[in-house]
Amino acid sequence: MAVMKKAALYSPSPAQRSQPLGADPSAPPHGAAALTQPTSEAAAPPVGKPHLARRWPWLLATGFGMLVGLLLALGPAGLKDWATGRPAPGLNMRVIEAALRKSLEEKPLISPTLKAAEIIAPSVVRVVGLMSDDDDGNDLDEPLVASGKKTKAQKVERGVGSGVVIIDNGTILTNLHVLQGAKRIKVTFADGHVSDANLISADPKNDLAVLRALSVPDDLQAAAMRTTGDLAPGEPVVAVGFPFGIGPSTSAGVVSGLKREFRSPDGQQVITNLIQFDAAANPGNSGGPLVTLDGAVVGIVTAILNPSQQRVFIGIGFAVPIENAAAAAGMPPF
């Protein structure tokens, strides 16, 4: 009595799937109907899709692993709560807010503007152009000096501005117009150290001057400088200087535009390729640094625009890009 061979559930190759089990390999294959018609009572499942019965061990192992992971995440407290029937503790807005409050109390966040001001502060100097040989500059914080006993006070004529140390040997960048007509130059460093300074170079085209202090503090810090190549409108900036001689004062804003042009009120000078910004700047800010939030100098504050010709800020200030300023100091470009 002949015994029928059971058909294989999965054929190892397309050629074998086209022939019945036990057929002569050299015999021609059956037609298309032979590929879809099972030769046993139970139909074979499609190739590549194992029957659910074959997948249940994998599903069971996966589910068990997920359950173990959940229990580990909950920890002993979670297991205890499950055992008592109470809801397991978990993250919610109240828990998150409490954690944030505690973290902020222990270590408050530092304002980006504050951080930038702290970085640049040791490098900012007050620059004063003394207009007479007998002016010693000792009353720099007093707008008036007495000229004789019980006589009318006279205003001291001085150019007051700001500057920034770019080399720790006392090399300072400022505006040329701050020093216009000055007989002597005096600078005051961040730690209060006061020194005379000499003008070592000037760039009238960009209203820039380079000074060298005759004496410097022991721990003088030079400012870091950053290229304006990737500067863009909307980027936050900070201006630090001595507006109206008060300071150092810090103001914050954004870059309003690039490659701007400014004409002096008398129309005698035009400066191009300027950074426009809206951080508050007033007379006395001239020559001070314009810095990004990382405390790096990108410009030297040089002018403000006011259509009424008043020397007060209305929201439009201009700074010379640091590349131009560094070139005036003989420093290599970025």
ABEGO torsion letter per residue (X at the ends): XBBBBBBBABBABAAAAABBBGBBAABBBBBAAAAABBABABBBBBBGBBBAAAAAAAAAAAAAAAAAAAAAAAEAAAAAAAAAGBBBBBBBAAAAAAAAAAAAAABBBBBAAAAAAAAAAAABBBBBBBABAABAGAAAABABBBBEBGBBBBBBBBBBBBBBBABAAGBBBBBAAAABGBABBBBBBAAGBBBBBBBABBBAAAGBBBBBBABBBAABBBBBBBBAAABBBGBBBBBBBBBGGBOBBBBBBBBABBGBBBBBAAGABBBBGBBBBABBBBBGABGBBBBBAAGBBABBBABBBBAAGBBBBAGBBBBBBAAAAAAAAGBBBX
